[in-house]
Amino acid sequence: MHSSMRSLLLLGLLGSLTLMAHAQISGAETGISPAPVPAQAPSPAPKVTFSFVDPTVRLLAGSQDGTGEISVRSSQKLNTAPEITDDKLPHPPAAKVLKFESAGEVAPNIWRYRVIVSGLTPASTTQQRYAEIRSAGNEPVTIPYLLSNQTANFSWSISKPPDPWVSSTWSAGETCTSFSVTPRDSPATGVRISSGLVEQTTKEALTIDNLKVCFADSSDCKGTTPIDLPANITSQLKLCTTSGFHGDFHGPVTLASLQKPDGDVILQNANFSSFPAKLAGFLLILAGVFVAWLAKVWGRTRLERNQALIPAILMRSQLERLSITIEKFPADYRDLPRRIKNAIQKLIDELSETTLDQNQFIASKFPNPFGSAPNALSYKVYLEERNPRIRLLSALVNDGLERAVDQDNGSLTAAQKDFVKQAIDGIDQIAEVSLPLSVEEALKRVDPIIATLKTNLGGQPAPLLAPSTPAAREFDVVQLEIQSISKLTWLVYGLLTALSGLAVLILNESGFGVPLDFLFAFFWGFGLPTTIQALSPGSVASALNISVSRS
């Protein structure tokens, strides 16, 4: 039975193949081509699907009328927000959904809608509803949602900003920090912040007038209107100051809403500073370094130098008065005492500040950090060696040259003037004696010369010359080569002190900018301790190297 069945199937198959081959041959002979196979229709565009992020529209607990929120998500990018209408139920309840009002796109492919509801009863109920969603180029889609005025257990997830909030801006203006909030199950409405931040030094409070919260993409974060956040959608927010602040602030910053009035603490510490404040602090450190250098280095060195110069200045003044006395002689005699004038000038040069500086007898004009201390003993010996020569020259000029010149009363003949010139030359030669003479010995040599002059002139009296005016003190301004190195060294010292203060007081202090910070910056440059508790009159005296007597 089975074999006969298989035979019949084989015969049928062979017959079918024979007929198909015959048809193809007949078609080729008659020129008729087989019927074309129809082309497949293009596959339809992928369908856009919609879903609710949270399918529940919540009114205030127990409310019959009000406005809720709902967000719809699309599977593809749409150019415009879809339209949503409430689908009429076969047996509609008393509640009416009057309108789905678009509130804009809140995230990629997610739109938020305000839902206006009327007549939701009883006081605590949840109704099943259907929404019809339409978008351009797509078929309407109907999806279910819930309408509820029951009490919801509100919660949210907050991605808090960094704590402490550290901000250092280029200008002393407003600053912001970002965070995110995701309400669970129901929207967060009336979102606001409260601030208890207080600066620890100045006790300045950062209140809600100075601190605002807004959406991250907002260009102006100075408004006072609370914001609303959709349910189950992460919203990016930012916390901003309304102006520039400086200092270290501590205290709770709380984020709250109508659903959670107690709120959650999102921040407890904030450190604000700015580039102008740090620059001012650095400049104050430099000012402190400069003032400390003036008071402790330059001033002390200058005082020591002036004290050491007093005896040399007095000796040089005596010599200058002798030069002025000679310069007041009549022109016929002014240039005759060359030896005395040369000796006077030599002593003036030897007592000049330049010579004393070169011999390191006095402190340098500009403090040298690597220079040795002045040799006080050698300086004393140096002055004592020149004091007898000054006394000798004073005797030769005042008791010798002046007496000789005084003999010329203006009526002398040429021959008589020659006698005066001879007397001047004789006195001038006394200054060239190799062995130093005492004043008494010099006068013993001068007296015979004056007596001979008076005899040659016939003992004529002569008027006295007007006393010479004292010479003003002369300060030689001469820079030593080593001063260039000294200035460079002090500059490096000052910069290193300022840079160390920049690192310790400014860059290491994220809230730099309060008045006490600037005071500490100046103290750093001056070399005083940087804590108020450590300051005392004794510490100031120590910084200035001043000895303070204690009772």
ROBA-703388 format. One record per residue (C-alpha): x, y negated, z negated; residue in one letter. Coordinates in nm, 2 decimals. Example, Ala and Ser with C-alpha at 12.3 -4.5 7.8 and 13.67 -1.06 7.14 Angstrom:
BEGIN
PT   east  north     up rest
PT   1.23   0.45  -0.78    A
PT   1.37   0.11  -0.71    S
This chain:
BEGIN
PT   east  north     up rest
PT   0.00   0.00   0.00    M
PT   0.27  -0.24  -0.10    H
PT   0.48  -0.15   0.20    S
PT   0.20  -0.21   0.45    S
PT   0.14  -0.55   0.29    M
PT   0.50  -0.65   0.33    R
PT   0.48  -0.54   0.70    S
PT   0.18  -0.76   0.77    L
PT   0.36  -1.07   0.61    L
PT   0.67  -1.02   0.82    L
PT   0.46  -0.99   1.14    L
PT   0.28  -1.31   1.05    G
PT   0.60  -1.50   0.99    L
PT   0.75  -1.39   1.32    L
PT   0.44  -1.50   1.50    G
PT   0.45  -1.84   1.35    S
PT   0.82  -1.88   1.46    L
PT   0.74  -1.78   1.81    T
PT   0.46  -2.03   1.85    L
PT   0.68  -2.31   1.72    M
PT   0.95  -2.23   1.96    A
PT   0.70  -2.21   2.25    H
PT   0.56  -2.56   2.15    A
PT   0.91  -2.72   2.15    Q
PT   0.99  -2.57   2.49    I
PT   0.66  -2.68   2.64    S
PT   0.72  -3.03   2.51    G
PT   1.06  -3.05   2.66    A
PT   0.93  -2.94   2.99    E
PT   0.64  -3.18   3.00    T
PT   0.84  -3.48   2.86    G
PT   0.63  -3.52   2.55    I
PT   0.83  -3.60   2.24    S
PT   0.71  -3.47   1.90    P
PT   0.52  -3.70   1.67    A
PT   0.75  -3.93   1.46    P
PT   0.77  -3.87   1.09    V
PT   0.62  -4.17   0.90    P
PT   0.87  -4.39   0.70    A
PT   0.85  -4.38   0.32    Q
PT   0.69  -4.69   0.16    A
PT   0.93  -4.90  -0.05    P
PT   0.92  -4.82  -0.43    S
PT   0.72  -5.08  -0.63    P
PT   0.91  -5.33  -0.84    A
PT   0.97  -5.22  -1.20    P
PT   0.67  -5.31  -1.42    K
PT   0.72  -5.57  -1.69    V
PT   0.61  -5.44  -2.03    T
PT   0.52  -5.65  -2.33    F
PT   0.51  -5.58  -2.70    S
PT   0.46  -5.78  -3.02    F
PT   0.76  -5.83  -3.24    V
PT   0.53  -5.81  -3.54    D
PT   0.17  -5.71  -3.44    P
PT   0.01  -5.88  -3.74    T
PT  -0.13  -6.24  -3.73    V
PT  -0.14  -6.35  -4.10    R
PT  -0.34  -6.63  -4.24    L
PT  -0.31  -6.76  -4.59    L
PT  -0.43  -6.51  -4.84    A
PT  -0.81  -6.52  -4.86    G
PT  -0.84  -6.79  -4.58    S
PT  -1.13  -6.76  -4.33    Q
PT  -1.00  -7.03  -4.10    D
PT  -0.64  -7.12  -4.02    G
PT  -0.34  -7.08  -3.80    T
PT  -0.11  -6.78  -3.79    G
PT   0.19  -6.68  -3.57    E
PT   0.28  -6.40  -3.35    I
PT   0.57  -6.33  -3.12    S
PT   0.57  -6.13  -2.79    V
PT   0.87  -5.97  -2.63    R
PT   0.90  -5.90  -2.26    S
PT   1.11  -5.62  -2.10    S
PT   1.24  -5.85  -1.83    Q
PT   1.34  -6.22  -1.80    K
PT   1.05  -6.44  -1.72    L
PT   1.06  -6.80  -1.59    N
PT   0.75  -6.91  -1.78    T
PT   0.59  -6.80  -2.10    A
PT   0.31  -6.54  -2.04    P
PT  -0.05  -6.63  -2.12    E
PT  -0.23  -6.45  -2.40    I
PT  -0.60  -6.44  -2.46    T
PT  -0.80  -6.24  -2.72    D
PT  -0.98  -5.95  -2.55    D
PT  -1.35  -5.93  -2.63    K
PT  -1.45  -5.62  -2.82    L
PT  -1.76  -5.43  -2.74    P
PT  -1.90  -5.52  -3.08    H
PT  -1.71  -5.83  -3.18    P
PT  -1.68  -5.91  -3.55    P
PT  -1.76  -6.25  -3.70    A
PT  -1.39  -6.36  -3.68    A
PT  -1.30  -6.55  -3.37    K
PT  -0.95  -6.60  -3.22    V
PT  -0.99  -6.94  -3.06    L
PT  -0.66  -6.98  -2.89    K
PT  -0.30  -6.85  -2.84    F
PT  -0.09  -7.16  -2.82    E
PT   0.26  -7.12  -2.69    S
PT   0.54  -7.26  -2.92    A
PT   0.82  -7.19  -2.68    G
PT   1.09  -6.93  -2.63    E
PT   1.26  -6.86  -2.97    V
PT   1.51  -6.60  -2.84    A
PT   1.59  -6.43  -2.50    P
PT   1.27  -6.29  -2.37    N
PT   1.08  -6.36  -2.69    I
PT   0.81  -6.62  -2.71    W
PT   0.63  -6.75  -3.02    R
PT   0.26  -6.84  -3.03    Y
PT   0.04  -7.01  -3.28    R
PT  -0.29  -6.83  -3.32    V
PT  -0.59  -7.03  -3.42    I
PT  -0.85  -6.82  -3.61    V
PT  -1.20  -6.89  -3.74    S
PT  -1.44  -6.70  -3.95    G
PT  -1.22  -6.41  -4.08    L
PT  -1.42  -6.24  -4.36    T
PT  -1.43  -6.09  -4.61    P
PT  -1.16  -6.26  -4.83    A
PT  -0.91  -5.98  -4.81    S
PT  -0.94  -5.79  -4.48    T
PT  -0.74  -5.67  -4.18    T
PT  -0.91  -5.63  -3.84    Q
PT  -0.79  -5.45  -3.53    Q
PT  -0.78  -5.68  -3.22    R
PT  -0.66  -5.66  -2.86    Y
PT  -0.47  -5.92  -2.67    A
PT  -0.46  -5.95  -2.29    E
PT  -0.12  -6.07  -2.17    I
PT  -0.08  -6.22  -1.82    R
PT   0.24  -6.32  -1.64    S
PT   0.31  -6.44  -1.28    A
PT   0.34  -6.14  -1.04    G
PT   0.23  -5.88  -1.29    N
PT  -0.09  -5.70  -1.37    E
PT  -0.26  -5.80  -1.70    P
PT  -0.16  -5.59  -2.00    V
PT  -0.37  -5.52  -2.30    T
PT  -0.20  -5.44  -2.63    I
PT  -0.34  -5.42  -2.98    P
PT  -0.26  -5.65  -3.28    Y
PT  -0.39  -5.71  -3.63    L
PT  -0.56  -6.01  -3.78    L
PT  -0.52  -6.03  -4.16    S
PT  -0.58  -6.26  -4.45    N
PT  -0.45  -6.01  -4.71    Q
PT  -0.17  -6.10  -4.95    T
PT   0.17  -6.00  -4.79    A
PT   0.48  -5.91  -4.98    N
PT   0.71  -6.17  -4.83    F
PT   1.09  -6.11  -4.80    S
PT   1.37  -6.24  -4.58    W
PT   1.72  -6.15  -4.50    S
PT   1.97  -6.44  -4.51    I
PT   2.32  -6.43  -4.36    S
PT   2.47  -6.68  -4.59    K
PT   2.73  -6.94  -4.49    P
PT   3.09  -6.90  -4.61    P
PT   3.13  -6.98  -4.98    D
PT   3.31  -7.21  -5.05    P
PT   3.20  -7.43  -4.76    W
PT   3.53  -7.59  -4.66    V
PT   3.52  -7.88  -4.41    S
PT   3.80  -8.12  -4.30    S
PT   3.69  -8.34  -4.02    T
PT   3.89  -8.58  -3.80    W
PT   3.65  -8.86  -3.90    S
PT   3.47  -8.92  -4.22    A
PT   3.13  -8.83  -4.08    G
PT   2.87  -8.56  -4.12    E
PT   2.97  -8.19  -4.11    T
PT   2.77  -7.87  -4.07    C
PT   2.79  -7.50  -4.15    T
PT   2.58  -7.22  -3.98    S
PT   2.38  -6.93  -4.12    F
PT   2.08  -6.71  -4.01    S
PT   1.75  -6.61  -4.16    V
PT   1.52  -6.32  -4.07    T
PT   1.17  -6.33  -4.23    P
PT   1.02  -5.98  -4.28    R
PT   0.66  -5.90  -4.20    D
PT   0.53  -6.26  -4.21    S
PT   0.66  -6.60  -4.10    P
PT   0.85  -6.83  -4.33    A
PT   0.68  -7.17  -4.33    T
PT   0.78  -7.50  -4.48    G
PT   1.15  -7.39  -4.51    V
PT   1.35  -7.64  -4.71    R
PT   1.65  -7.66  -4.93    I
PT   1.73  -7.80  -5.27    S
PT   2.08  -7.89  -5.38    S
PT   2.26  -7.90  -5.72    G
PT   2.61  -7.97  -5.58    L
PT   2.81  -8.21  -5.80    V
PT   3.17  -8.33  -5.74    E
PT   3.38  -8.22  -6.03    Q
PT   3.59  -8.54  -6.07    T
PT   3.36  -8.83  -5.98    T
PT   3.04  -8.64  -6.08    K
PT   2.88  -8.75  -5.75    E
PT   2.57  -8.55  -5.67    A
PT   2.49  -8.41  -5.33    L
PT   2.11  -8.43  -5.32    T
PT   1.86  -8.33  -5.06    I
PT   1.89  -8.69  -4.93    D
PT   2.25  -8.60  -4.83    N
PT   2.20  -8.24  -4.73    L
PT   1.96  -8.12  -4.45    K
PT   1.87  -7.79  -4.28    V
PT   1.77  -7.76  -3.92    C
PT   1.79  -7.52  -3.62    F
PT   2.14  -7.45  -3.49    A
PT   2.07  -7.60  -3.15    D
PT   1.93  -7.92  -3.30    S
PT   2.12  -8.24  -3.20    S
PT   1.99  -8.44  -3.50    D
PT   1.99  -8.28  -3.84    C
PT   1.87  -8.58  -4.04    K
PT   1.50  -8.51  -4.04    G
PT   1.29  -8.44  -4.35    T
PT   1.02  -8.22  -4.19    T
PT   1.02  -7.86  -4.32    P
PT   1.07  -7.60  -4.05    I
PT   0.89  -7.28  -3.98    D
PT   1.06  -6.94  -3.89    L
PT   0.88  -6.66  -3.70    P
PT   0.85  -6.32  -3.86    A
PT   1.10  -6.04  -3.78    N
PT   1.31  -6.27  -3.56    I
PT   1.66  -6.39  -3.66    T
PT   1.66  -6.77  -3.65    S
PT   2.00  -6.95  -3.64    Q
PT   2.01  -7.25  -3.88    L
PT   2.27  -7.50  -3.99    K
PT   2.32  -7.69  -4.31    L
PT   2.45  -8.04  -4.26    C
PT   2.55  -8.35  -4.46    T
PT   2.40  -8.68  -4.35    T
PT   2.73  -8.86  -4.40    S
PT   3.10  -8.81  -4.49    G
PT   3.19  -8.68  -4.84    F
PT   3.52  -8.60  -5.02    H
PT   3.59  -8.38  -5.31    G
PT   3.52  -8.04  -5.47    D
PT   3.15  -7.98  -5.52    F
PT   3.00  -7.71  -5.73    H
PT   2.63  -7.61  -5.79    G
PT   2.35  -7.41  -5.63    P
PT   2.21  -7.48  -5.28    V
PT   1.87  -7.30  -5.26    T
PT   1.68  -7.21  -4.95    L
PT   1.30  -7.18  -5.01    A
PT   0.97  -7.17  -4.83    S
PT   0.60  -7.18  -4.91    L
PT   0.60  -6.80  -4.92    Q
PT   0.90  -6.80  -5.16    K
PT   0.90  -7.12  -5.36    P
PT   1.18  -7.01  -5.59    D
PT   1.40  -6.94  -5.29    G
PT   1.74  -6.78  -5.27    D
PT   2.08  -6.94  -5.35    V
PT   2.28  -6.95  -5.03    I
PT   2.58  -7.16  -5.14    L
PT   2.75  -7.27  -5.46    Q
PT   3.08  -7.44  -5.37    N
PT   3.17  -7.70  -5.10    A
PT   3.50  -7.87  -5.04    N
PT   3.49  -8.18  -4.81    F
PT   3.78  -8.38  -4.68    S
PT   3.88  -8.57  -4.36    S
PT   4.19  -8.66  -4.17    F
PT   4.18  -9.04  -4.26    P
PT   4.17  -8.94  -4.63    A
PT   4.47  -8.70  -4.59    K
PT   4.66  -8.96  -4.39    L
PT   4.60  -9.22  -4.66    A
PT   4.72  -8.98  -4.92    G
PT   5.03  -8.91  -4.72    F
PT   5.10  -9.28  -4.68    L
PT   5.05  -9.33  -5.05    L
PT   5.31  -9.06  -5.12    I
PT   5.55  -9.24  -4.89    L
PT   5.47  -9.57  -5.07    A
PT   5.53  -9.40  -5.41    G
PT   5.87  -9.27  -5.28    V
PT   5.96  -9.62  -5.16    F
PT   5.86  -9.79  -5.48    V
PT   6.04  -9.53  -5.69    A
PT   6.35  -9.58  -5.47    W
PT   6.33  -9.96  -5.52    L
PT   6.28  -9.93  -5.90    A
PT   6.50  -9.64  -5.98    K
PT   6.78  -9.65  -5.72    V
PT   6.81  -9.98  -5.54    W
PT   6.71 -10.20  -5.83    G
PT   6.95 -10.03  -6.08    R
PT   7.23 -10.02  -5.83    T
PT   7.18 -10.39  -5.74    R
PT   7.18 -10.49  -6.10    L
PT   7.51 -10.30  -6.17    E
PT   7.66 -10.46  -5.86    R
PT   7.56 -10.82  -5.96    N
PT   7.69 -10.77  -6.31    Q
PT   8.02 -10.65  -6.17    A
PT   8.04 -10.94  -5.93    L
PT   8.00 -11.21  -6.20    I
PT   8.38 -11.24  -6.29    P
PT   8.49 -11.23  -5.93    A
PT   8.23 -11.49  -5.83    I
PT   8.36 -11.72  -6.11    L
PT   8.72 -11.68  -6.00    M
PT   8.62 -11.73  -5.64    R
PT   8.43 -12.05  -5.73    S
PT   8.74 -12.19  -5.89    Q
PT   8.94 -12.13  -5.58    L
PT   8.66 -12.28  -5.36    E
PT   8.66 -12.60  -5.57    R
PT   9.04 -12.63  -5.52    L
PT   8.98 -12.60  -5.14    S
PT   8.72 -12.87  -5.15    I
PT   8.95 -13.09  -5.35    T
PT   9.22 -13.06  -5.09    I
PT   8.97 -13.12  -4.81    E
PT   8.88 -13.45  -4.97    K
PT   9.23 -13.58  -4.94    F
PT   9.30 -13.85  -4.68    P
PT   9.37 -13.72  -4.34    A
PT   9.74 -13.81  -4.37    D
PT   9.78 -13.56  -4.65    Y
PT   9.50 -13.30  -4.60    R
PT   9.70 -13.05  -4.40    D
PT  10.04 -13.08  -4.58    L
PT  10.00 -12.83  -4.86    P
PT   9.99 -12.53  -4.63    R
PT  10.14 -12.29  -4.88    R
PT   9.88 -12.37  -5.15    I
PT   9.59 -12.36  -4.90    K
PT   9.71 -12.02  -4.77    N
PT   9.75 -11.89  -5.12    A
PT   9.40 -12.01  -5.21    I
PT   9.24 -11.85  -4.90    Q
PT   9.43 -11.52  -4.97    K
PT   9.29 -11.50  -5.32    L
PT   8.94 -11.59  -5.19    I
PT   8.96 -11.30  -4.94    D
PT   9.09 -11.07  -5.21    E
PT   8.79 -11.15  -5.43    L
PT   8.53 -11.13  -5.16    S
PT   8.25 -10.87  -5.18    E
PT   8.39 -10.71  -4.86    T
PT   8.73 -10.64  -5.02    T
PT   8.57 -10.53  -5.35    L
PT   8.34 -10.29  -5.16    D
PT   8.63 -10.15  -4.96    Q
PT   8.82 -10.08  -5.28    N
PT   8.51  -9.93  -5.44    Q
PT   8.54 -10.17  -5.73    F
PT   8.17 -10.24  -5.73    I
PT   7.85 -10.05  -5.65    A
PT   7.76 -10.05  -5.28    S
PT   7.49 -10.29  -5.15    K
PT   7.30 -10.00  -5.02    F
PT   7.30  -9.70  -5.26    P
PT   7.51  -9.41  -5.13    N
PT   7.38  -9.07  -5.23    P
PT   7.72  -8.91  -5.17    F
PT   7.94  -9.21  -5.29    G
PT   8.16  -9.19  -5.60    S
PT   8.10  -9.42  -5.90    A
PT   8.28  -9.76  -5.90    P
PT   8.62  -9.76  -6.06    N
PT   8.56 -10.00  -6.35    A
PT   8.91  -9.98  -6.50    L
PT   9.09 -10.04  -6.17    S
PT   8.86 -10.33  -6.10    Y
PT   8.94 -10.49  -6.44    K
PT   9.32 -10.46  -6.37    V
PT   9.27 -10.60  -6.02    Y
PT   9.10 -10.92  -6.16    L
PT   9.35 -10.96  -6.44    E
PT   9.64 -10.96  -6.19    E
PT   9.49 -11.25  -6.00    R
PT   9.38 -11.46  -6.29    N
PT   9.73 -11.61  -6.36    P
PT   9.77 -11.71  -5.99    R
PT   9.44 -11.89  -5.99    I
PT   9.54 -12.08  -6.30    R
PT   9.88 -12.17  -6.14    L
PT   9.71 -12.30  -5.82    L
PT   9.46 -12.50  -6.03    S
PT   9.75 -12.67  -6.21    A
PT   9.93 -12.74  -5.88    L
PT   9.62 -12.89  -5.72    V
PT   9.47 -13.08  -6.01    N
PT   9.78 -13.19  -6.19    D
PT  10.02 -13.20  -5.89    G
PT   9.86 -13.27  -5.55    L
PT   9.58 -13.49  -5.69    E
PT   9.83 -13.71  -5.89    R
PT  10.05 -13.75  -5.58    A
PT   9.77 -13.84  -5.35    V
PT   9.63 -14.08  -5.62    D
PT   9.94 -14.29  -5.57    Q
PT   9.81 -14.40  -5.23    D
PT   9.56 -14.68  -5.30    N
PT   9.52 -14.75  -4.93    G
PT   9.78 -15.03  -4.90    S
PT  10.09 -14.82  -4.87    L
PT  10.33 -14.88  -4.58    T
PT  10.44 -14.60  -4.35    A
PT  10.76 -14.56  -4.55    A
PT  10.58 -14.54  -4.88    Q
PT  10.34 -14.28  -4.73    K
PT  10.65 -14.07  -4.65    D
PT  10.73 -14.07  -5.02    F
PT  10.39 -13.94  -5.09    V
PT  10.42 -13.67  -4.83    K
PT  10.76 -13.57  -4.97    Q
PT  10.61 -13.53  -5.31    A
PT  10.32 -13.32  -5.17    I
PT  10.57 -13.09  -4.99    D
PT  10.77 -13.05  -5.31    G
PT  10.47 -12.95  -5.51    I
PT  10.36 -12.72  -5.22    D
PT  10.70 -12.53  -5.24    Q
PT  10.64 -12.44  -5.60    I
PT  10.35 -12.21  -5.49    A
PT  10.60 -12.01  -5.29    E
PT  10.81 -11.90  -5.59    V
PT  10.85 -11.52  -5.59    S
PT  10.83 -11.49  -5.97    L
PT  10.49 -11.59  -6.10    P
PT  10.51 -11.91  -6.30    L
PT  10.30 -12.00  -6.60    S
PT  10.10 -12.32  -6.60    V
PT  10.35 -12.48  -6.84    E
PT  10.65 -12.39  -6.62    E
PT  10.47 -12.52  -6.31    A
PT  10.39 -12.85  -6.48    L
PT  10.75 -12.89  -6.58    K
PT  10.84 -12.88  -6.21    R
PT  10.56 -13.10  -6.11    V
PT  10.63 -13.39  -6.35    D
PT  10.97 -13.49  -6.21    P
PT  10.83 -13.49  -5.86    I
PT  10.55 -13.73  -5.97    I
PT  10.79 -13.95  -6.17    A
PT  11.02 -13.98  -5.86    T
PT  10.72 -14.07  -5.64    L
PT  10.61 -14.35  -5.88    K
PT  10.97 -14.49  -5.89    T
PT  10.99 -14.50  -5.51    N
PT  10.65 -14.67  -5.49    L
PT  10.74 -14.92  -5.76    G
PT  10.50 -14.79  -6.02    G
PT  10.19 -14.91  -5.84    Q
PT   9.86 -14.78  -5.99    P
PT   9.63 -14.58  -5.79    A
PT   9.25 -14.52  -5.82    P
PT   9.12 -14.18  -5.92    L
PT   8.95 -13.96  -5.67    L
PT   8.59 -13.87  -5.72    A
PT   8.55 -13.53  -5.89    P
PT   8.49 -13.25  -5.66    S
PT   8.15 -13.09  -5.65    T
PT   8.13 -12.73  -5.75    P
PT   8.11 -12.48  -5.47    A
PT   7.79 -12.29  -5.42    A
PT   7.80 -11.92  -5.45    R
PT   7.86 -11.75  -5.12    E
PT   7.73 -11.40  -5.04    F
PT   7.91 -11.22  -4.77    D
PT   7.68 -11.00  -4.57    V
PT   7.90 -10.71  -4.45    V
PT   7.77 -10.37  -4.37    Q
PT   8.00 -10.08  -4.43    L
PT   8.01  -9.79  -4.19    E
PT   7.91  -9.55  -4.46    I
PT   7.58  -9.73  -4.51    Q
PT   7.44  -9.59  -4.19    S
PT   7.49  -9.24  -4.33    I
PT   7.34  -9.35  -4.66    S
PT   7.02  -9.49  -4.50    K
PT   6.98  -9.17  -4.30    L
PT   7.02  -8.96  -4.62    T
PT   6.76  -9.16  -4.81    W
PT   6.52  -9.14  -4.52    L
PT   6.55  -8.76  -4.52    V
PT   6.51  -8.75  -4.89    Y
PT   6.19  -8.96  -4.87    G
PT   6.05  -8.76  -4.59    L
PT   6.11  -8.43  -4.77    L
PT   5.95  -8.57  -5.08    T
PT   5.65  -8.69  -4.88    A
PT   5.61  -8.36  -4.69    L
PT   5.63  -8.16  -5.01    S
PT   5.35  -8.38  -5.15    G
PT   5.15  -8.33  -4.83    L
PT   5.17  -7.95  -4.87    A
PT   5.10  -7.94  -5.25    V
PT   4.85  -8.23  -5.30    L
PT   4.68  -8.27  -4.96    I
PT   4.68  -7.96  -4.74    L
PT   4.65  -7.73  -5.04    N
PT   4.35  -7.93  -5.17    E
PT   4.05  -7.86  -4.94    S
PT   3.84  -8.13  -5.11    G
PT   4.11  -8.41  -5.09    F
PT   3.97  -8.76  -5.08    G
PT   3.84  -8.87  -5.42    V
PT   4.01  -9.18  -5.58    P
PT   4.20  -8.97  -5.84    L
PT   4.36  -8.77  -5.55    D
PT   4.50  -9.10  -5.41    F
PT   4.64  -9.19  -5.75    L
PT   4.81  -8.85  -5.78    F
PT   4.95  -8.89  -5.43    A
PT   5.12  -9.22  -5.54    F
PT   5.24  -9.06  -5.86    F
PT   5.40  -8.78  -5.66    W
PT   5.60  -9.02  -5.46    G
PT   5.70  -9.20  -5.77    F
PT   5.81  -8.88  -5.94    G
PT   5.55  -8.88  -6.22    L
PT   5.36  -8.57  -6.33    P
PT   5.04  -8.50  -6.14    T
PT   4.81  -8.44  -6.43    T
PT   4.64  -8.71  -6.63    I
PT   4.70  -8.52  -6.96    Q
PT   5.08  -8.52  -6.90    A
PT   5.10  -8.89  -6.85    L
PT   5.23  -9.12  -7.13    S
PT   5.44  -9.44  -7.16    P
PT   5.73  -9.20  -7.23    G
PT   5.69  -9.03  -6.90    S
PT   5.68  -9.36  -6.71    V
PT   5.99  -9.47  -6.90    A
PT   6.16  -9.14  -6.81    S
PT   6.07  -9.18  -6.44    A
PT   6.23  -9.53  -6.45    L
PT   6.54  -9.41  -6.65    N
PT   6.45  -9.67  -6.92    I
PT   6.54  -9.60  -7.28    S
PT   6.25  -9.67  -7.51    V
PT   6.32  -9.71  -7.88    S
PT   6.11  -9.50  -8.11    R
PT   6.02  -9.60  -8.46    S
